[in-house]
Amino acid sequence: MGSHAAKKTEPVEELPDSWWHKVYVAVVITTIVVISALWAFSRYFSS
């Protein structure tokens, strides 16, 4: 039953903050576009 040897986990290299800021901006822009598209479709099909 010794197949699971205790291994020390190697520290995960974290991505730089500038990369995460780009991800956050992309998420915010995508959210705004999706909400705008849903609003436009609802206005178009409501009348």
Secondary structure as UniProt FT lines:
FT   TURN            2..3
FT   HELIX           17..46
//
